[in-house]
Amino acid sequence: MPLPGSNTADKIIVDRRKPHRNTDVARAVRKTRDQLANQPGNLTFDRELLKLHAHAMLRVAFAIPVMVIVIAAAGFAGGVREEVATWMAVTLSGYAVLALIARSAAKTETSRLDVARTRRNFLAAHFLTGIGWIYFAMIGCGACRIDQFTTVKGIVLLLAIAATALIASLLRGALATTFALPVAAYVVLAIHNWTPVEILVSGLLVSSLPFFAHVAGSMNRAALTLLSFRSEKDALIAELDTAKAMSDEARRRAEEANLAKSRFLASMSHELRTPLNAILGFSEVMGKEVLGPMENDTYRDYAKDIHTSGRHLLDLINEILDLSRIEAGRYQLNEGPVDAASVVEDCCHLMELKARNKDLRIVQRFEPHLPRLFADERAVRQIALNLLSNAVKFATPGTEILVRVGWTAGGGQYISVKDGGPGIPEDEIPVVLSAFGQGSIAIKSAEQGTGLGLPIVQGLLALHGGDFSLHSRLREGTEAVAVFPPERVMEALPAVPTVMTAGKRTA
């Protein structure tokens, strides 16, 4: 069913610089929900109820007419012929008109249904059927062979009221319009005859009319509630479709941006590395005075500064390229057996000089007889170097850096690097783990980094199916733990049995 109102929100544009565009969609959906709210006089619900009433009339179009024919047949058998025939003709004509109006309403498109006019037509048709029941209530039986004829008429009216309450509950006022006058006519005749049974049946009919009206009203409210739930479901589906369209567009733009970034980095890496190699080579030649002594010490210092800055810039470019390849899923692992303890030990030796210059001591604690990992040795080495570099960079002089390699509780292996630095505030850990993210302590530090070391560690571990965690307390230090999953641990193969044959050993 098409919902009223037009949604003019831009559903496919996601612009972070203009947040109001993103809220237009939510505002449009909210407006649609308000229009579909369960309120009196709501056109959408009234149209739906009229359509449902029309379909209900068509589904049971032959139910009450069949009952009328059966009653007429019983009247013929009992001797009431002309009056019953007239009543049957009038009543069936009224239900035929009701069926035609229901068929017309069912064929009309919901959005084009005139609520007031269709409602009037339905009530008029129900009133026409009521005229037939008025005539039925006034039928007499002076010479018929049916005992308690008036009581039988009251029972028939009661059955007709109950059936109409169930069938026409979706149209408010249909029951009263149909049977208010027939019940009144029956009561007038019963009071005129003044027999106890007729008075009892009259009271039953009078009390049944508001009772079945209440039942019909409850069914009407239940239908309204179901329509409200369905409208809410449709609104949620529309909102989900809108969010999916926005997500698809955002993903498409992100993929385009990522492709453009990859192309830019591939181009710029070549354009930057070529002059950087020249800068590094010439500055190293000048700093080491390969071509002759430099009489000015300041120039010599400048050459060393140029070489250091160039090296820093080259490392930054390499880290950016590594991170971009990891994020783009283009980092290829060259997997093979790797002794994690040996790799970490080599990395500790590489960082030993730098740690000693800062008055730091690297302490190694490796569990013995660790099996090899099926991993990329270069990636494992980069993980260890990044963690050690961070620890040396931020550790307090005079403290020690504890490096451990061992088993995890789940059967995997871990690499842990713990320093005695100032620590990281808990709320800054997500910032530190993000690309180019630096904590407040790192920003204040004289030796600042690029903020890419830990994200690269996270990415490399994710490629291996591992996890990375950072535990830190202010003024107590930081521990970084890289965990490799159990499926990366290679089990030792049993020895091949040997058999002695004719003095020779064979496998």
C-alpha positions as CSV (number, residue, x, y, z in Angstrom):
1,M,0.0,0.0,0.0
2,P,1.6,3.3,-1.0
3,L,2.0,5.6,2.0
4,P,0.8,9.1,1.9
5,G,3.1,12.0,1.8
6,S,6.2,12.5,-0.2
7,N,9.7,11.9,1.0
8,T,12.0,14.6,-0.5
9,A,15.0,13.8,1.7
10,D,18.2,13.1,-0.1
11,K,18.5,9.4,0.7
12,I,21.8,8.6,-1.0
13,I,24.0,11.6,0.0
14,V,26.2,11.1,3.0
15,D,28.0,14.4,3.7
16,R,29.7,14.7,7.1
17,R,30.2,18.4,6.5
18,K,26.4,18.9,6.3
19,P,24.8,16.8,9.0
20,H,21.3,18.2,8.3
21,R,21.2,16.2,5.1
22,N,21.6,13.0,7.0
23,T,18.8,13.9,9.4
24,D,16.3,14.7,6.6
25,V,15.7,11.0,6.1
26,A,14.9,10.4,9.7
27,R,12.6,13.4,9.7
28,A,10.8,12.1,6.7
29,V,10.3,8.6,8.2
30,R,9.1,10.2,11.5
31,K,6.6,12.2,9.5
32,T,5.3,9.1,7.8
33,R,4.9,7.4,11.2
34,D,3.0,10.4,12.5
35,Q,0.7,10.2,9.5
36,L,0.1,6.5,10.2
37,A,-0.5,7.0,13.9
38,N,-3.6,5.4,15.4
39,Q,-5.8,8.6,15.7
40,P,-9.5,9.2,15.1
41,G,-10.2,10.4,11.7
42,N,-6.9,9.3,10.2
43,L,-7.6,8.9,6.4
44,T,-5.0,6.2,5.9
45,F,-6.6,4.0,8.6
46,D,-10.1,4.8,7.5
47,R,-9.4,3.8,3.9
48,E,-7.7,0.6,5.1
49,L,-10.7,-0.2,7.3
50,L,-13.2,0.4,4.5
51,K,-11.2,-1.8,2.1
52,L,-11.1,-4.5,4.7
53,H,-14.8,-4.1,5.3
54,A,-15.5,-4.4,1.6
55,H,-13.4,-7.6,1.3
56,A,-15.2,-9.0,4.4
57,M,-18.6,-8.3,2.8
58,L,-17.5,-10.0,-0.4
59,R,-16.1,-13.0,1.4
60,V,-19.4,-13.6,3.2
61,A,-21.7,-12.2,0.6
62,F,-23.8,-15.4,0.5
63,A,-23.8,-16.2,4.2
64,I,-26.7,-14.1,5.5
65,P,-28.6,-14.3,2.1
66,V,-28.5,-18.1,2.5
67,M,-29.8,-17.8,6.0
68,V,-32.6,-15.6,4.6
69,I,-33.5,-18.2,2.0
70,V,-33.5,-20.9,4.6
71,I,-35.8,-18.9,6.9
72,A,-38.1,-18.1,3.9
73,A,-38.3,-21.8,3.1
74,A,-39.3,-22.6,6.7
75,G,-41.9,-19.8,6.5
76,F,-43.3,-21.4,3.3
77,A,-43.5,-24.7,5.0
78,G,-45.3,-23.2,8.0
79,G,-47.9,-21.4,5.9
80,V,-46.5,-17.9,5.8
81,R,-46.1,-17.4,2.1
82,E,-46.8,-14.0,0.6
83,E,-45.3,-12.0,3.5
84,V,-42.2,-14.2,3.7
85,A,-41.7,-14.0,-0.1
86,T,-42.0,-10.2,0.1
87,W,-39.5,-10.1,3.0
88,M,-37.1,-12.3,1.2
89,A,-37.2,-10.2,-1.9
90,V,-36.6,-6.9,0.0
91,T,-33.9,-8.4,2.2
92,L,-32.0,-10.0,-0.7
93,S,-32.2,-6.8,-2.7
94,G,-30.6,-4.9,0.2
95,Y,-27.8,-7.4,0.5
96,A,-27.3,-7.4,-3.3
97,V,-26.9,-3.6,-3.1
98,L,-24.4,-4.0,-0.2
99,A,-22.4,-6.5,-2.2
100,L,-22.2,-4.2,-5.2
101,I,-21.0,-1.3,-3.1
102,A,-18.4,-3.6,-1.5
103,R,-17.2,-4.8,-4.9
104,S,-16.8,-1.2,-6.1
105,A,-14.9,-0.2,-3.0
106,A,-12.6,-3.3,-3.2
107,K,-11.7,-2.5,-6.8
108,T,-11.0,1.2,-6.1
109,E,-7.3,2.0,-5.4
110,T,-6.8,2.7,-1.7
111,S,-5.3,6.2,-2.2
112,R,-8.3,7.2,-4.4
113,L,-11.0,6.0,-2.0
114,D,-13.3,8.7,-0.9
115,V,-13.8,7.9,2.8
116,A,-16.9,10.0,3.5
117,R,-18.7,8.9,0.4
118,T,-17.8,5.2,0.7
119,R,-18.8,5.2,4.3
120,R,-22.2,6.8,3.5
121,N,-22.8,4.3,0.8
122,F,-22.0,1.4,3.1
123,L,-24.3,2.7,5.9
124,A,-27.1,3.3,3.4
125,A,-26.8,-0.3,2.1
126,H,-26.8,-1.6,5.7
127,F,-29.9,0.5,6.3
128,L,-31.6,-1.1,3.3
129,T,-30.9,-4.5,4.7
130,G,-32.3,-3.3,8.0
131,I,-35.6,-2.4,6.2
132,G,-35.9,-6.0,5.3
133,W,-35.4,-7.0,8.9
134,I,-38.0,-4.4,10.0
135,Y,-40.4,-6.0,7.7
136,F,-39.5,-9.4,9.2
137,A,-40.1,-8.2,12.7
138,M,-43.6,-7.0,11.7
139,I,-44.6,-10.2,9.9
140,G,-47.7,-11.8,11.6
141,C,-48.9,-15.4,11.6
142,G,-52.6,-15.6,12.4
143,A,-53.4,-18.9,10.8
144,C,-49.9,-20.5,10.5
145,R,-48.9,-23.8,12.1
146,I,-45.8,-22.4,13.9
147,D,-46.1,-22.2,17.7
148,Q,-44.5,-19.2,19.4
149,F,-43.9,-17.5,16.0
150,T,-42.9,-14.2,17.6
151,T,-40.3,-15.9,19.8
152,V,-38.9,-17.6,16.7
153,K,-38.6,-14.3,15.0
154,G,-36.8,-12.9,18.0
155,I,-34.3,-15.8,17.9
156,V,-33.8,-15.2,14.2
157,L,-33.1,-11.5,14.8
158,L,-30.7,-12.4,17.5
159,L,-28.8,-14.7,15.1
160,A,-28.7,-12.0,12.5
161,I,-27.4,-9.4,14.9
162,A,-24.6,-11.7,16.0
163,A,-23.6,-12.6,12.5
164,T,-23.7,-8.9,11.4
165,A,-21.6,-7.9,14.5
166,L,-18.9,-10.3,13.4
167,I,-19.0,-9.6,9.7
168,A,-19.4,-5.8,9.8
169,S,-17.2,-5.0,12.8
170,L,-14.8,-3.0,10.7
171,L,-17.4,-0.4,9.9
172,R,-18.4,1.7,12.9
173,G,-22.1,2.1,13.2
174,A,-23.1,-0.6,10.8
175,L,-24.7,-2.8,13.5
176,A,-26.8,0.0,14.9
177,T,-27.8,1.2,11.5
178,T,-29.0,-2.2,10.5
179,F,-30.8,-3.5,13.6
180,A,-31.8,-0.5,15.7
181,L,-35.2,-0.1,13.9
182,P,-35.9,-3.9,13.6
183,V,-35.3,-4.4,17.3
184,A,-37.5,-1.3,18.1
185,A,-40.3,-2.7,15.8
186,Y,-40.1,-6.1,17.5
187,V,-40.3,-4.5,21.0
188,V,-43.3,-2.5,20.0
189,L,-45.2,-5.6,18.8
190,A,-44.1,-7.6,21.8
191,I,-45.4,-4.9,24.2
192,H,-48.6,-4.7,22.2
193,N,-49.2,-8.4,22.5
194,W,-47.9,-8.4,26.1
195,T,-47.0,-12.1,26.6
196,P,-44.3,-13.0,29.1
197,V,-42.2,-14.9,26.5
198,E,-42.3,-12.1,24.0
199,I,-41.4,-9.5,26.7
200,L,-38.4,-11.8,27.7
201,V,-37.2,-12.1,24.1
202,S,-37.6,-8.3,23.6
203,G,-35.5,-7.7,26.7
204,L,-32.9,-10.1,25.3
205,L,-32.8,-8.4,21.9
206,V,-32.6,-4.9,23.5
207,S,-29.7,-6.0,25.7
208,S,-28.0,-7.9,22.9
209,L,-27.8,-4.9,20.6
210,P,-25.4,-2.9,22.9
211,F,-23.5,-6.1,23.8
212,F,-22.8,-7.0,20.2
213,A,-22.1,-3.4,19.5
214,H,-19.4,-3.5,22.2
215,V,-18.0,-6.8,20.7
216,A,-17.9,-5.2,17.2
217,G,-16.2,-2.1,18.7
218,S,-13.6,-4.3,20.3
219,M,-12.9,-6.1,17.1
220,N,-12.7,-2.7,15.3
221,R,-10.1,-1.5,17.8
222,A,-8.2,-4.7,17.4
223,A,-8.1,-4.2,13.6
224,L,-6.9,-0.6,14.2
225,T,-4.1,-2.0,16.4
226,L,-3.1,-4.5,13.8
227,L,-3.0,-1.8,11.1
228,S,-0.9,0.4,13.4
229,F,1.6,-2.5,13.9
230,R,1.7,-3.1,10.2
231,S,2.3,0.6,9.5
232,E,5.0,0.6,12.1
233,K,6.6,-2.4,10.4
234,D,6.3,-0.7,7.0
235,A,7.9,2.4,8.4
236,L,10.8,0.4,9.9
237,I,11.3,-1.5,6.6
238,A,11.4,1.9,4.8
239,E,13.9,3.2,7.3
240,L,16.1,0.1,6.9
241,D,15.9,0.4,3.2
242,T,16.9,4.0,3.4
243,A,19.8,3.2,5.8
244,K,20.9,0.4,3.5
245,A,20.9,2.7,0.5
246,M,22.9,5.3,2.4
247,S,25.3,2.5,3.6
248,D,25.7,1.2,0.1
249,E,26.5,4.7,-1.2
250,A,28.9,5.4,1.6
251,R,30.6,2.1,1.0
252,R,30.9,2.8,-2.7
253,R,32.4,6.2,-2.0
254,A,34.7,4.7,0.6
255,E,35.9,2.2,-2.0
256,E,36.5,4.9,-4.5
257,A,38.3,7.0,-2.0
258,N,40.4,3.9,-0.9
259,L,41.3,3.2,-4.5
260,A,42.2,6.8,-5.1
261,K,44.4,6.7,-1.9
262,S,46.1,3.5,-3.1
263,R,46.9,5.0,-6.5
264,F,48.1,8.2,-4.8
265,L,50.3,6.3,-2.4
266,A,51.7,4.1,-5.2
267,S,52.5,7.1,-7.3
268,M,53.9,9.3,-4.4
269,S,56.0,6.5,-2.9
270,H,58.0,6.3,-6.1
271,E,58.1,10.1,-6.5
272,L,59.2,10.6,-2.8
273,R,61.6,7.7,-2.5
274,T,63.7,8.7,-5.5
275,P,64.7,12.1,-4.2
276,L,64.9,10.7,-0.6
277,N,67.5,8.2,-1.7
278,A,69.6,11.0,-3.2
279,I,69.2,13.1,0.0
280,L,70.1,10.2,2.2
281,G,73.1,9.2,0.1
282,F,74.6,12.6,-0.4
283,S,74.0,13.6,3.2
284,E,75.7,10.5,4.4
285,V,78.6,11.2,2.1
286,M,78.9,14.7,3.4
287,G,78.4,13.7,7.0
288,K,81.2,11.0,6.8
289,E,83.4,13.4,4.8
290,V,84.0,10.7,2.2
291,L,85.2,13.2,-0.5
292,G,87.2,15.3,1.9
293,P,87.1,17.0,5.2
294,M,84.5,19.7,5.9
295,E,86.2,22.6,7.7
296,N,83.0,24.0,9.1
297,D,81.6,21.8,11.9
298,T,78.1,23.4,11.6
299,Y,77.9,22.1,8.0
300,R,78.8,18.6,9.2
301,D,76.0,18.8,11.8
302,Y,73.6,20.0,9.2
303,A,74.5,17.0,7.0
304,K,73.8,14.6,9.9
305,D,70.4,16.4,10.6
306,I,69.5,16.1,6.9
307,H,70.3,12.4,6.9
308,T,68.3,11.8,10.1
309,S,65.3,13.8,8.8
310,G,65.4,11.9,5.5
311,R,65.6,8.6,7.3
312,H,62.6,9.6,9.5
313,L,60.6,10.6,6.4
314,L,61.5,7.3,4.6
315,D,60.4,5.3,7.6
316,L,57.1,7.3,7.7
317,I,56.5,6.6,4.0
318,N,57.1,2.8,4.6
319,E,54.8,2.7,7.5
320,I,52.0,4.5,5.6
321,L,52.4,2.1,2.7
322,D,52.3,-0.9,5.1
323,L,49.2,0.3,6.8
324,S,47.4,1.1,3.6
325,R,48.2,-2.3,2.2
326,I,46.9,-3.9,5.4
327,E,43.7,-1.9,5.3
328,A,43.2,-2.6,1.6
329,G,43.7,-6.3,2.2
330,R,46.7,-6.4,-0.2
331,Y,49.3,-7.3,2.3
332,Q,50.6,-10.7,1.2
333,L,51.8,-13.0,4.0
334,N,54.9,-15.1,3.2
335,E,54.1,-17.8,5.7
336,G,56.4,-20.5,7.0
337,P,57.9,-21.9,10.2
338,V,59.0,-19.1,12.5
339,D,60.7,-19.4,15.9
340,A,59.0,-16.5,17.7
341,A,61.6,-16.5,20.6
342,S,64.5,-16.3,18.2
343,V,62.9,-13.4,16.2
344,V,62.1,-11.5,19.4
345,E,65.6,-12.1,20.7
346,D,67.2,-10.7,17.5
347,C,64.9,-7.6,17.8
348,C,66.1,-7.1,21.4
349,H,69.7,-7.1,20.3
350,L,68.9,-4.5,17.6
351,M,67.3,-2.3,20.2
352,E,69.9,-2.9,22.8
353,L,72.1,0.1,21.8
354,K,69.2,2.5,21.7
355,A,68.0,1.3,25.1
356,R,71.4,1.6,26.6
357,N,71.7,5.2,25.4
358,K,68.5,6.0,27.4
359,D,69.8,4.1,30.5
360,L,67.3,1.3,30.0
361,R,67.7,-2.5,30.5
362,I,66.0,-5.0,28.3
363,V,65.1,-8.2,30.3
364,Q,64.2,-11.3,28.3
365,R,62.1,-14.1,29.7
366,F,61.2,-16.8,27.1
367,E,59.5,-20.1,27.9
368,P,61.7,-23.0,26.8
369,H,61.0,-25.4,24.0
370,L,58.4,-23.3,22.2
371,P,57.3,-24.9,18.9
372,R,57.4,-22.8,15.8
373,L,54.6,-20.6,14.5
374,F,53.3,-20.9,11.0
375,A,53.5,-17.2,10.2
376,D,55.2,-14.5,8.2
377,E,58.7,-13.9,9.7
378,R,58.9,-10.4,8.4
379,A,55.5,-9.5,10.0
380,V,56.5,-11.1,13.4
381,R,59.8,-9.2,13.3
382,Q,57.9,-5.9,12.6
383,I,55.5,-6.6,15.4
384,A,58.3,-7.1,17.9
385,L,60.3,-4.1,16.7
386,N,57.3,-1.8,16.9
387,L,56.5,-2.9,20.4
388,L,60.1,-2.6,21.5
389,S,60.5,0.8,19.8
390,N,57.4,2.1,21.6
391,A,58.7,0.8,25.0
392,V,62.2,2.3,24.5
393,K,60.7,5.6,23.4
394,F,58.4,6.1,26.4
395,A,60.1,4.2,29.2
396,T,61.5,6.2,32.1
397,P,65.3,6.3,32.2
398,G,66.7,3.9,34.7
399,T,63.9,1.4,34.4
400,E,63.8,-2.0,32.7
401,I,61.8,-3.3,29.7
402,L,60.4,-6.8,30.3
403,V,60.1,-8.9,27.1
404,R,58.3,-12.3,27.3
405,V,57.4,-15.0,24.9
406,G,55.3,-17.9,26.0
407,W,52.1,-20.0,25.9
408,T,48.6,-18.6,26.2
409,A,46.0,-20.4,28.2
410,G,44.2,-21.4,25.0
411,G,47.3,-23.1,23.5
412,G,48.5,-20.2,21.4
413,Q,51.7,-18.1,21.8
414,Y,52.1,-14.5,22.9
415,I,54.7,-11.7,22.7
416,S,54.6,-9.3,25.6
417,V,56.6,-6.1,26.1
418,K,56.2,-4.2,29.3
419,D,57.9,-0.9,30.1
420,G,58.1,1.2,33.3
421,G,57.0,4.4,31.6
422,P,54.4,7.0,32.7
423,G,51.5,4.9,31.3
424,I,48.5,5.8,29.2
425,P,45.1,7.1,30.6
426,E,42.4,4.6,30.0
427,D,40.3,6.9,27.9
428,E,43.2,7.5,25.5
429,I,43.9,3.8,24.7
430,P,41.4,3.8,21.7
431,V,43.1,7.0,20.5
432,V,46.5,5.4,20.7
433,L,45.3,2.3,18.8
434,S,43.9,4.4,15.9
435,A,45.9,5.4,12.9
436,F,48.0,8.5,13.6
437,G,46.6,8.6,17.1
438,Q,48.9,9.8,19.9
439,G,48.2,10.2,23.6
440,S,48.7,13.3,25.6
441,I,52.0,11.9,27.0
442,A,53.3,11.1,23.5
443,I,52.4,14.6,22.3
444,K,54.3,16.2,25.2
445,S,57.2,13.9,24.7
446,A,60.3,15.3,23.0
447,E,60.5,12.1,20.9
448,Q,57.3,12.0,19.0
449,G,56.4,9.2,16.6
450,T,54.0,8.9,13.6
451,G,51.3,7.1,15.5
452,L,51.3,4.2,13.0
453,G,53.3,1.5,15.0
454,L,50.4,0.0,17.0
455,P,47.8,0.1,14.2
456,I,50.3,-1.8,12.0
457,V,50.8,-4.3,14.8
458,Q,47.0,-4.7,15.1
459,G,46.7,-5.2,11.3
460,L,49.5,-7.8,11.1
461,L,48.0,-9.8,14.0
462,A,44.6,-9.6,12.4
463,L,46.0,-11.1,9.2
464,H,47.4,-14.0,11.3
465,G,44.0,-14.4,13.1
466,G,45.5,-13.1,16.4
467,D,44.6,-10.4,18.9
468,F,46.4,-7.4,20.3
469,S,45.7,-5.8,23.7
470,L,47.2,-2.9,25.5
471,H,47.2,-2.7,29.4
472,S,48.3,0.5,31.1
473,R,48.2,2.4,34.3
474,L,49.3,5.9,35.0
475,R,52.7,6.1,36.6
476,E,53.0,2.3,36.5
477,G,53.8,1.5,32.9
478,T,52.3,-0.1,29.8
479,E,52.2,-3.7,28.7
480,A,51.5,-4.6,25.0
481,V,50.5,-8.2,24.3
482,A,50.5,-9.7,20.8
483,V,48.7,-13.1,20.7
484,F,48.9,-15.7,18.0
485,P,46.0,-18.2,17.9
486,P,46.5,-22.0,18.6
487,E,46.0,-22.9,14.9
488,R,49.2,-21.0,14.1
489,V,51.3,-23.2,16.5
490,M,53.0,-26.0,14.6
491,E,53.1,-29.3,16.5
492,A,56.3,-31.4,16.4
493,L,56.2,-34.4,14.2
494,P,57.1,-37.8,15.7
495,A,60.4,-39.3,14.7
496,V,60.4,-41.6,11.7
497,P,61.0,-45.2,12.9
498,T,64.1,-46.9,11.6
499,V,64.6,-50.6,10.8
500,M,68.0,-52.4,10.7
501,T,68.3,-54.5,7.6
502,A,71.5,-56.5,6.9
503,G,73.5,-54.2,9.0
504,K,72.1,-51.1,7.3
505,R,69.7,-48.6,8.8
506,T,66.7,-47.8,6.7
507,A,63.7,-45.5,7.3
